[in-house]
Every structure is written in C-alpha cells, then in structure tokens.
C-alpha cells in the first residue's frame, strides 16, 4: 500500500493531505492509497479522509491527543511495517520534517525529502526537488521495499473526491512513552485563513513602501476579500512582517486560485514558492519587474494609488 499520514487541525483535514493524495496518484506505485489518521476524537477527520482514499486507518487514542515526534514516528513505522507499505508519504511541514527521518530509520528505508514531483523509473521511485535556492531542480531516486518521502506543501493540486468512499478501520498501536513533552503552547490569534489553506492570497513586497502601507493596503485588501496575507523575504528580513507569512524558497510554498502580488519584484526565490498559483495578479511600478513574466494579469503603477481603488471596489 501507499501510506499517507494525514495532517489535520480543528477537526478538519488539511489541504496538504489532499495534495499528498494527488502525489500518490501521480507516483504510479502499486497498492491502495491508505490514509493514516492519528489523534484523539478524529472521527470527523476520518470520514473526510475516506472521501479521497481507498482506505482509512484510524488511531484514535488519548496518547495521540498532542503531537510528539517519538510517538508519531513509532505509530507510522508500525503501520507501515504491518501493512507492508511500499511508500510512506508525510507532509513537509515543520512537524513532518521532524519525525519523517525517524520513520525512515525505524524502517531502514531510503528517505526522499521535499518532493515536488513523484514518478516511477523501473523499480525506483523518482522525486524532483529544488536546490541552490530554487535555481536548480534536481532529480533523485531510491529503491527498496519501502521508501519514505516528505512532500513539499503547495507542490501538488488538492485531490478531488474518489468515486466511492474508502473503508475505515480502527487500529491498535504499541506506542512508546515519550521522553519529551510540550509544557506550553502559544497560538497566534487571527481571523484570517492560513496561507497554506487559502484560495486567495494577497502578498506585499518592499514596493509597498513601509510597514504602515503594508498594514493599510495589503492587509486592508486581504481582509475585504477574505484572503490570506503573505510577504516576501525582504519584507520579513526588514522586520515588517512575521516569518510565518513568508512565501518563497525559504518560506511557504502556496498554490492558491488567485495570488495578488503588491509591490513584489519577483525574485526567483519568491517565484519558487508561488509559481504554481492558478491566477497571478501583479501590481508594480517597475514595468521590467520579473513578476510580470509569470503574471496572468498585470498593472504597471503605484500600489499606493491603485490598491485604495481596489479596496473601495471590494467593499461594494
């Protein structure tokens, strides 16, 4: 089987999970696509997962109420071993990158990291990934009874529901006692949709002029149209915005239906993080800005003059 570890939050299946289902379908490996749902009180998530998978394995236990890399790695390795998985797909989130290598070690399996494309080459699984600040796309491959892969978020389109819902099965897990524990957690309070889940994203670059303009124009437009807020690396490095909003090679990779770039020049590192957006709308006063080479719609002009008109129109 192809085992996918489901990512979920707030009782809902994460977009990254749907992207991994697409990756599994495109990979061409044999076996049913199986989603592994770990957590506590995850019945709703399992039902949602069944709509896109051939089968769903549910580990619903108090010991899984809070993520722990030791526990997650043990659970995934156990199910992969018992189910004779040939491929294990894990989301390339912070937590996924933390426990995926542990799974590979437990299974004595090859490990392919940050895959943006998957395919088969004979008996080998082939993956593409970015390197050299996204200036180079390299192809790597591995062979073995089982291969562990992390999938870069935003690299695949979310999977559509299957023709028939997959079967759900409760599983028994032999979980270790964790040696570390989380003693506190601080969650940013925001009413905006998360970048990786957003259908529309408004991103600001240094071209907006100042932190005050970013708040007024980028956040103002995003809030009026229900969009997520993104930022370029230059803006984050300047201290205008938090790293959590950074889009690009060293930030988040996104694939929204609409990506609105305000004052974004379009450096290659940024394009690698949003280039697969379905519609790219760019506003920049520099007509030679690289962003216009990938934009579906472009306006050459001053963001500070154009965006207020867009905000006013969105309110209508």
C-alpha positions as CSV (number, residue, x, y, z in Angstrom):
1,X,0.0,0.0,0.0
2,X,0.9,3.7,-0.3
3,X,0.6,5.0,3.3
4,X,-0.1,8.8,3.7
5,X,0.0,10.3,7.2
6,X,-3.0,12.7,7.3
7,X,-2.4,16.3,8.5
8,X,-5.4,17.8,10.2
9,X,-6.3,20.6,12.6
10,X,-9.5,21.8,14.3
11,X,-11.3,18.6,13.2
12,X,-10.7,19.2,9.5
13,X,-8.4,17.5,7.0
14,X,-5.5,19.7,6.0
15,X,-5.0,20.8,2.4
16,X,-1.5,19.3,2.5
17,X,-3.2,15.8,2.9
18,X,-5.2,16.3,-0.3
19,X,-2.0,17.3,-2.1
20,X,-0.3,14.2,-0.9
21,X,-3.2,12.1,-2.3
22,X,-2.6,13.7,-5.7
23,X,1.1,12.9,-5.3
24,X,0.3,9.3,-4.5
25,X,-2.0,9.0,-7.6
26,X,0.6,10.5,-9.8
27,X,3.5,8.5,-8.4
28,X,2.3,5.3,-10.1
29,X,3.3,3.0,-7.2
30,X,1.2,-0.2,-6.7
31,X,-1.3,-0.7,-3.9
32,X,-4.3,1.1,-2.4
33,X,-3.9,4.7,-1.2
34,X,-4.2,4.5,2.6
35,X,-4.7,7.5,4.9
36,X,-3.5,7.1,8.5
37,X,-5.3,9.4,10.8
38,X,-3.7,9.9,14.2
39,X,-5.1,11.9,17.1
40,X,-8.0,12.0,19.6
41,X,-11.6,12.5,18.6
42,X,-10.8,12.3,14.9
43,X,-14.0,10.6,13.7
44,X,-14.9,13.7,11.5
45,X,-11.4,13.8,10.0
46,X,-11.5,10.1,9.2
47,X,-14.9,10.5,7.4
48,X,-13.4,13.4,5.4
49,X,-10.4,11.3,4.6
50,X,-12.5,8.4,3.3
51,X,-13.7,10.6,0.5
52,X,-10.3,10.7,-1.2
53,X,-8.6,7.4,-0.1
54,X,-9.1,3.7,-0.8
55,X,-9.0,3.0,2.9
56,X,-8.5,4.9,6.1
57,X,-6.7,3.6,9.2
58,X,-7.8,5.4,12.4
59,X,-5.6,5.7,15.5
60,X,-7.9,7.5,17.9
61,X,-6.3,7.4,21.3
62,X,-5.7,9.8,24.3
63,X,-2.0,9.2,23.9
64,X,-2.2,10.9,20.5
65,X,-4.1,14.0,21.6
66,X,-0.9,16.0,21.3
67,X,1.7,15.7,18.6
68,X,5.0,14.1,19.7
69,X,7.7,13.1,17.2
70,X,8.7,10.0,19.1
71,X,5.1,8.7,19.3
72,X,4.2,9.7,15.7
73,X,7.3,8.0,14.3
74,X,6.6,4.8,16.2
75,X,3.0,4.7,15.1
76,X,3.7,5.4,11.4
77,X,6.6,2.8,11.3
78,X,4.4,0.2,13.0
79,X,1.6,0.6,10.5
80,X,3.9,0.8,7.5
81,X,5.6,-2.4,8.6
82,X,2.4,-4.3,9.4
83,X,0.7,-3.1,6.2
84,X,3.7,-3.8,4.0
85,X,3.7,-0.3,2.6
86,X,6.0,0.3,-0.3
87,X,5.8,4.1,0.1
88,X,5.2,6.4,3.1
89,X,4.2,10.0,2.3
90,X,4.5,12.6,5.0
91,X,3.7,16.3,4.7
92,X,6.7,18.6,4.5
93,X,5.5,20.7,7.4
94,X,7.7,21.5,10.4
95,X,6.4,18.5,12.3
96,X,6.5,16.3,9.3
97,X,10.2,17.1,8.6
98,X,10.8,16.4,12.3
99,X,9.5,12.8,12.5
100,X,9.9,11.6,8.9
101,X,13.6,10.8,9.3
102,X,12.9,8.8,12.4
103,X,10.3,6.8,10.4
104,X,13.0,6.1,7.8
105,X,15.5,4.9,10.4
106,X,13.0,2.6,12.1
107,X,12.1,1.1,8.7
108,X,15.7,1.1,7.5
109,X,14.3,2.8,4.4
110,X,15.6,5.4,1.9
111,X,14.4,9.0,2.6
112,X,13.4,11.5,-0.2
113,X,12.9,15.0,1.2
114,X,10.8,17.9,0.0
115,X,9.5,16.3,-3.2
116,X,7.7,18.5,-5.7
117,X,7.0,15.7,-8.2
118,X,6.9,11.9,-8.0
119,X,7.2,9.2,-10.6
120,X,8.5,5.6,-11.1
121,X,11.6,4.7,-13.0
122,X,11.6,0.9,-13.2
123,X,11.7,-0.4,-9.6
124,X,12.8,3.0,-8.3
125,X,10.8,5.9,-7.0
126,X,11.9,9.2,-8.6
127,X,11.4,12.6,-7.0
128,X,12.1,16.1,-8.0
129,X,13.1,18.8,-5.5
130,X,14.5,22.3,-5.5
131,X,18.1,23.1,-4.6
132,X,20.5,26.0,-4.9
133,X,17.8,28.5,-3.7
134,X,15.4,27.1,-6.3
135,X,17.7,27.9,-9.2
136,X,18.1,24.2,-9.9
137,X,15.6,21.4,-9.9
138,X,17.3,18.1,-9.2
139,X,16.0,14.6,-9.7
140,X,16.8,11.9,-7.1
141,X,15.6,8.3,-6.9
142,X,15.6,5.4,-4.4
143,X,14.9,1.7,-4.4
144,X,13.8,-0.5,-1.6
145,X,10.9,-2.5,-0.1
146,X,9.6,0.8,1.4
147,X,10.6,4.4,0.7
148,X,9.8,7.4,3.0
149,X,9.0,10.7,1.3
150,X,8.2,14.2,2.5
151,X,6.1,16.2,0.1
152,X,6.7,19.9,-0.2
153,X,3.4,21.7,0.6
154,X,1.8,23.5,-2.3
155,X,3.6,21.4,-4.9
156,X,0.5,19.4,-6.0
157,X,-3.1,20.3,-6.6
158,X,-5.5,19.1,-3.9
159,X,-7.1,15.7,-4.8
160,X,-10.7,15.5,-5.9
161,X,-13.0,13.1,-4.1
162,X,-12.8,9.5,-5.3
163,X,-15.8,7.8,-7.0
164,X,-16.5,5.8,-3.8
165,X,-15.7,6.4,-0.2
166,X,-12.9,4.2,1.3
167,X,-13.4,1.8,4.1
168,X,-12.4,2.9,7.6
169,X,-10.6,0.6,10.1
170,X,-9.7,1.2,13.7
171,X,-6.1,0.2,14.5
172,X,-4.2,-0.9,17.6
173,X,-0.9,0.8,18.3
174,X,2.0,-0.1,20.5
175,X,3.2,3.4,21.5
176,X,6.3,4.3,23.4
177,X,6.4,6.5,26.5
178,X,7.6,9.9,25.1
179,X,10.9,11.2,26.6
180,X,10.0,14.8,25.9
181,X,6.7,16.7,26.4
182,X,5.3,20.0,25.4
183,X,4.7,22.1,28.5
184,X,3.2,25.1,26.9
185,X,2.0,26.4,23.5
186,X,1.3,29.9,22.2
187,X,-1.0,30.2,19.2
188,X,-1.3,33.3,17.1
189,X,-4.8,34.7,17.2
190,X,-6.0,35.7,13.8
191,X,-9.3,35.6,11.9
192,X,-7.5,35.2,8.6
193,X,-7.3,32.0,6.7
194,X,-3.9,30.2,6.9
195,X,-1.6,30.7,4.0
196,X,-1.4,27.1,3.0
197,X,-5.2,26.7,3.2
198,X,-6.1,30.0,1.4
199,X,-7.8,30.1,-2.0
200,X,-6.8,33.7,-2.4
201,X,-3.6,35.3,-1.1
202,X,-2.5,39.0,-1.1
203,X,1.3,39.3,-0.8
204,X,3.2,42.5,-0.2
205,X,6.8,43.3,-1.1
206,X,9.2,46.2,-0.4
207,X,7.4,48.1,-3.2
208,X,4.6,48.9,-0.8
209,X,6.9,51.4,0.8
210,X,6.6,50.9,4.6
211,X,5.1,48.7,7.4
212,X,2.3,51.2,7.7
213,X,1.4,50.9,4.0
214,X,1.6,47.1,4.3
215,X,-0.9,47.1,7.0
216,X,-3.2,49.6,5.2
217,X,-3.0,48.2,1.7
218,X,-2.0,44.5,1.8
219,X,-3.9,43.6,5.0
220,X,-6.8,46.0,4.0
221,X,-7.3,44.3,0.7
222,X,-6.9,40.8,2.1
223,X,-9.4,41.4,4.9
224,X,-12.0,42.8,2.5
225,X,-11.9,39.8,0.1
226,X,-11.3,37.1,2.8
227,X,-7.8,36.3,1.7
228,X,-4.6,35.1,3.4
229,X,-1.7,37.5,3.9
230,X,1.8,36.8,2.5
231,X,5.1,38.6,2.5
232,X,8.4,38.5,0.6
233,X,11.6,37.6,2.3
234,X,12.8,41.2,2.0
235,X,9.8,42.4,4.0
236,X,10.3,39.7,6.6
237,X,14.0,40.4,6.9
238,X,13.2,44.1,7.3
239,X,11.0,43.2,10.3
240,X,7.8,44.4,8.8
241,X,6.1,41.1,8.9
242,X,6.5,37.7,10.8
243,X,8.3,34.8,9.2
244,X,5.0,32.8,9.3
245,X,3.8,34.9,6.4
246,X,6.9,34.5,4.2
247,X,6.3,33.0,0.8
248,X,9.2,31.5,-1.2
249,X,12.0,29.1,-1.2
250,X,12.8,29.7,2.5
251,X,9.2,30.3,3.4
252,X,5.9,28.6,2.5
253,X,5.0,27.2,-0.9
254,X,1.5,28.0,-1.9
255,X,-0.8,27.2,-4.8
256,X,-4.0,29.4,-4.4
257,X,-6.6,30.0,-7.0
258,X,-5.6,33.7,-7.0
259,X,-2.3,35.2,-5.9
260,X,-2.2,39.0,-5.8
261,X,1.3,40.4,-5.6
262,X,1.6,44.0,-4.5
263,X,5.0,45.7,-4.9
264,X,6.6,42.3,-5.4
265,X,9.6,42.3,-7.8
266,X,9.5,38.6,-8.4
267,X,12.9,37.2,-7.4
268,X,13.5,33.6,-8.3
269,X,13.4,32.5,-4.6
270,X,9.9,34.1,-4.3
271,X,8.6,32.6,-7.6
272,X,9.5,29.1,-6.5
273,X,7.0,29.5,-3.7
274,X,4.0,30.7,-5.6
275,X,4.7,30.0,-9.3
276,X,2.0,27.3,-9.5
277,X,-0.8,29.6,-8.4
278,X,-3.7,29.3,-10.9
279,X,-4.0,33.1,-11.4
280,X,-1.3,35.6,-10.6
281,X,-2.2,39.3,-10.5
282,X,0.8,41.7,-10.1
283,X,0.9,45.4,-9.4
284,X,4.3,47.1,-9.6
285,X,5.5,50.4,-10.8
286,X,8.5,48.8,-12.5
287,X,7.4,47.5,-15.9
288,X,10.5,45.4,-16.1
289,X,9.9,43.5,-12.8
290,X,10.3,39.7,-13.2
291,X,6.9,39.2,-11.6
292,X,5.2,40.3,-14.8
293,X,6.8,37.3,-16.7
294,X,4.7,34.9,-14.7
295,X,1.7,37.1,-14.1
296,X,-1.7,36.3,-15.8
297,X,-2.8,39.9,-15.2
298,X,-0.5,42.9,-14.5
299,X,-0.9,46.6,-13.7
300,X,2.1,48.9,-14.1
301,X,1.6,51.6,-11.5
302,X,2.0,52.7,-7.9
303,X,0.5,50.3,-5.4
304,X,-0.4,53.2,-3.1
305,X,-2.6,54.7,-5.7
306,X,-4.1,51.6,-7.2
307,X,-4.9,49.4,-4.2
308,X,-7.1,52.0,-2.4
309,X,-9.4,51.9,-5.5
310,X,-9.4,48.1,-5.3
311,X,-10.3,48.2,-1.6
312,X,-13.1,50.6,-2.3
313,X,-14.4,48.4,-5.2
314,X,-14.2,45.3,-3.0
315,X,-16.4,46.9,-0.4
316,X,-19.2,47.3,-2.9
